[in-house]
């Protein structure tokens, strides 16, 4: 682990590395440590509907790299991490969270305790219980529109909105993971260019899982970064009211 690295230094040091040094030392145990930190990332309603599939086997890694369209960032990596959403676990996660709330508010019958319990006992099941055609989501949208005529109301309540919500959570965890890897002296590259169908089949992922991204890990080669970092001026993308 790097000594005395501030968050600012880690953010500036992290780059999307396109080629790794095959001769550099790499400890796969450090990936596990970084993922343990990623699990502490904020996520929607603390549902933790994510999964992190570590691809260490050289044979499987070569296949996944091929399915990542042969990107150098995948072919030269020491390890690949396939990050997925897992909406199929929503019931058990909601029940687990509800129990945590019951334990935290044991003996209390005030409005705050009731709202907290109601959130996981009623609101979460209403939002996460979806059918294949998205009819329940359409009904929720109609309800949201009706209530929203007279007061502020959450509008993103469809099945598609929930899908976006889950990918937001996995993306937050992905950033934590990459910064943790940077802190331990490694490099990474988040990839979206891949054949999701073939990767899901190779890793035997469930039908409900969706791949957010594939992150390659290693130590960058001398020519691992293709160009200087370029960012749009902050004045063009940061607004103030």
C-alpha positions in Angstrom: 0.0 0.0 0.0 1.3 3.5 -0.8 2.3 5.6 2.1 0.5 8.9 3.0 -1.5 9.2 -0.2 -4.3 11.7 0.1 -7.6 11.2 -1.8 -6.7 14.1 -4.1 -3.4 12.3 -5.0 -5.1 9.0 -5.6 -7.7 10.6 -7.9 -5.0 12.4 -9.9 -2.9 9.3 -10.1 -5.6 7.0 -11.2 -5.7 6.5 -15.0 -7.5 4.1 -17.3 -4.5 1.8 -18.2 -4.6 0.2 -21.6 -1.6 -2.1 -21.2 -0.1 -3.8 -18.1 3.4 -5.0 -17.3 3.4 -8.8 -17.3 6.7 -8.9 -15.3 5.5 -6.7 -12.4 4.5 -8.3 -9.1 0.8 -8.7 -8.5 -0.9 -10.1 -5.4 -4.4 -11.4 -6.0 -5.1 -11.1 -2.3 -4.9 -7.3 -2.7 -7.9 -7.5 -5.1 -9.9 -9.1 -2.4 -8.9 -6.4 0.1 -10.0 -3.7 -2.4 -13.3 -5.4 -3.0 -13.9 -5.6 0.7 -13.6 -1.8 0.7 -15.9 -1.5 -2.3 -18.6 -3.3 -0.3 -18.6 -0.2 2.0 -19.7 2.0 -0.9 -23.0 3.9 -0.7 -25.8 2.2 -2.5 -29.6 2.6 -3.1 -31.5 1.9 0.1 -28.6 -0.3 1.3 -30.0 -3.1 -0.8 -26.5 -4.1 -1.9 -27.8 -5.7 -5.1 -24.4 -6.2 -6.7 -21.9 -9.0 -7.3 -18.2 -9.0 -8.1 -17.0 -11.9 -10.2 -13.2 -12.3 -10.0 -11.6 -13.8 -13.1 -8.2 -15.1 -12.1 -7.8 -18.3 -14.1 -5.5 -17.6 -17.1 -7.8 -19.7 -19.3 -11.0 -18.0 -18.3 -9.3 -14.6 -18.3 -8.2 -15.2 -22.0 -11.8 -16.0 -22.9 -13.2 -12.9 -21.1 -10.5 -10.7 -22.7 -11.6 -12.1 -26.1 -15.2 -11.2 -25.3 -14.0 -7.7 -24.3 -13.4 -7.3 -28.0 -9.7 -8.1 -27.6 -8.9 -4.9 -25.7 -5.2 -4.7 -24.5 -6.5 -3.6 -21.1 -8.2 -7.0 -20.8 -5.6 -9.2 -22.6 -2.6 -8.0 -20.5 -4.4 -7.8 -17.1 -3.4 -9.9 -14.1 -7.1 -10.2 -13.1 -10.5 -9.1 -14.3 -13.4 -8.2 -12.2 -16.9 -8.5 -13.7 -19.3 -6.4 -11.8 -23.0 -7.1 -12.0 -26.4 -6.1 -10.7 -28.5 -8.7 -8.9 -32.1 -7.6 -8.7 -33.2 -11.2 -8.0 -32.1 -10.9 -4.4 -34.3 -7.9 -3.6 -36.7 -9.8 -1.3 -34.1 -11.2 1.0 -32.1 -8.0 1.1 -35.3 -6.0 2.0 -36.1 -8.5 4.8 -32.5 -8.2 6.1 -32.7 -4.4 6.1 -36.1 -4.5 7.8 -34.7 -6.7 10.5 -31.8 -4.4 11.0 -34.3 -1.5 11.4 -36.3 -3.6 14.0 -33.2 -4.3 16.0 -32.0 -0.6 15.8 -35.5 0.7 16.9 -36.4 -2.0 19.3 -38.8 -0.8 22.0 -39.6 2.4 20.0 -43.0 3.2 18.6 -42.5 6.7 17.4 -43.0 8.2 13.9 -39.4 7.8 12.9 -39.3 4.1 13.8 -42.6 3.5 12.0 -41.5 5.2 8.8 -38.2 3.3 8.8 -40.0 0.0 9.1 -42.6 0.9 6.5 -39.9 1.8 4.1 -38.6 -1.8 3.9 -41.8 -3.6 4.7 -44.0 -1.7 2.1 -42.3 0.8 0.0 -39.3 -1.3 -1.2 -41.5 -4.3 -2.1 -43.8 -2.0 -4.0 -40.9 -0.6 -6.0 -38.9 -3.8 -6.6 -41.7 -6.2 -7.4 -41.8 -6.1 -11.2 -43.2 -8.3 -13.9 -41.6 -9.1 -17.2 -43.7 -6.7 -19.2 -43.2 -3.8 -16.7 -46.9 -3.3 -16.1 -46.5 -2.8 -12.4 -43.9 -0.1 -13.2 -46.4 1.6 -15.5 -49.0 1.6 -12.7 -46.4 3.2 -10.4 -45.6 5.9 -13.0 -49.3 6.7 -13.2 -49.5 6.9 -9.4 -46.4 9.1 -9.3 -47.8 11.4 -11.9 -51.1 11.7 -10.0 -49.5 12.5 -6.7 -46.9 14.7 -8.3 -49.6 17.1 -9.5 -49.9 18.7 -6.1 -46.6 17.9 -4.3 -43.0 16.8 -4.9 -42.9 13.1 -5.9 -40.3 10.6 -7.0 -40.8 10.1 -10.8 -38.3 7.4 -11.5 -40.4 4.4 -10.5 -40.6 2.2 -13.6 -38.8 -1.1 -14.1 -36.4 0.6 -16.4 -35.7 3.3 -13.7 -34.9 0.6 -11.2 -32.4 -0.9 -13.6 -30.7 2.4 -13.9 -30.7 2.8 -10.1 -29.0 -0.6 -9.6 -26.3 0.3 -12.1 -25.7 3.6 -10.3 -25.0 1.6 -7.1 -22.6 -0.8 -8.8 -20.8 2.1 -10.4 -20.2 3.7 -7.0 -18.7 0.5 -5.8 -16.6 0.2 -9.0 -15.0 3.7 -8.3 -14.3 2.7 -4.7 -12.6 -0.5 -5.9 -10.4 1.3 -8.4 -9.3 3.9 -5.9 -8.5 1.2 -3.4 -6.4 -0.6 -6.1 -4.6 2.6 -6.8 -3.9 3.1 -3.1 -2.3 -0.4 -3.1 0.0 0.5 -6.0 -2.0 -1.1 -8.8 -3.7 0.2 -11.9 -7.1 -0.5 -13.4 -9.3 0.1 -16.4 -13.1 0.1 -16.5 -14.4 -1.4 -19.7 -17.9 -1.2 -21.3 -17.0 -2.7 -24.7 -17.8 -6.4 -24.3 -20.1 -9.2 -25.4 -22.4 -9.4 -22.4 -24.2 -12.5 -23.6 -21.0 -14.5 -24.0 -19.5 -13.3 -20.7 -22.7 -14.2 -18.9 -22.6 -17.7 -20.4 -18.9 -18.2 -19.7 -19.3 -17.2 -16.0 -22.6 -19.0 -15.7 -24.3 -15.8 -14.5 -28.0 -15.8 -13.7 -30.5 -14.6 -16.3 -31.4 -11.6 -14.1 -27.8 -10.4 -13.6 -26.7 -7.5 -15.7 -23.0 -6.6 -16.3 -22.2 -3.0 -15.3 -18.6 -3.1 -16.4 -15.5 -5.2 -16.5 -12.5 -3.9 -14.6 -9.0 -5.0 -15.5 -6.2 -4.9 -12.9 -2.5 -4.9 -12.9 0.6 -2.7 -13.0 0.8 -0.3 -15.9 3.4 -0.9 -18.6 5.6 2.1 -19.7 3.3 2.5 -22.7 0.2 1.7 -20.8 -1.3 5.1 -20.9 -1.9 6.3 -24.5 -2.1 10.0 -24.0 -2.1 12.9 -21.5 -5.3 13.3 -19.5 -7.9 15.5 -21.2 -10.9 16.9 -19.4 -13.5 19.5 -20.4 -13.0 22.8 -18.5 -14.9 22.8 -15.2 -16.6 26.0 -16.2 -18.5 24.1 -18.9 -19.8 21.3 -16.7 -20.1 22.7 -13.2 -23.0 25.1 -12.7 -24.0 27.1 -9.7 -27.5 28.4 -8.5 
